[in-house]
């Protein structure tokens, strides 16, 4: 898995209770419960590189395995 579709990532964020806050340039900013910082990604692209996803998962306190299991079932 090299990248994730933006639509799948947004669906996962909503599933986790995150809310959209703003867009600055091409970057979307989301706020998630219990996050250490805002979740930021390129919303204008079709896909997001997996290393960006994994960095945001760390901020969310979500395990990679939990994310990949969710993606396999929902995207």
N, C-alpha and C positions, 0 to 999 in steps of 0.2 A: 504494500500500500504506500504509494508515493504522495498522494494528495486526497483530499476529501472535498466533495461538492459543497459549495457554500450553502445550498438549501438544506443539506443534511446537517451541517454544523449549526445552522440557525435553529433547526428543529430540535437538536440536542440541547442547545442553550435554553430554549423555551421549556423543554422537558425538565431541566434542572432549576427552573424558576427565575431565570435571568431575564432582564428587561433591556430593551434597546434604549440608549441614551442620546446618541448623536452620531453624525458623520462629519469627519474633517478630512478634506481632500478625498482620498479614496478609502480611508480607514473608518470602519464602523466601531463604535465604542458601546459596549454592553456592561451592565452591572449585574453581578450574581450574588445571591445570599452567601455570606461567610467567605467571600473572596478576599484575598489579600490586596488585589488591585483590579482595575478595570480590565475587561477582556477586549482586546483590540485585534482586528483582522482586516484584510482587504476584502471589503464587501463588494467591490466592483468587479472582481475576478470571478471566473466560473468555478475555480477550485482553489483550495488553500493548501500550501505545502504541509506535509505531516509534521515537520519539526515545529512549525508555528502552532499547530493544534496541540502537540504535546507540551509545549511551553505554557499555553493557556490552561491546559488540564492541571498542570502543577499549581498554578494560581488558584484554581477552583478546588484543589484538594481531591481530584478525581483520578482514580487509577486508570492507566492505559487500557488494561484488560476490560474494565467496566465499560469504557468508551467503545472499544472495538466490538464487544459483545452487543452493545446497544445498536451500533451502526449495522452489524450483521442482521439484526432482527427488524430494523426500522427504515433502512435506506436501500 
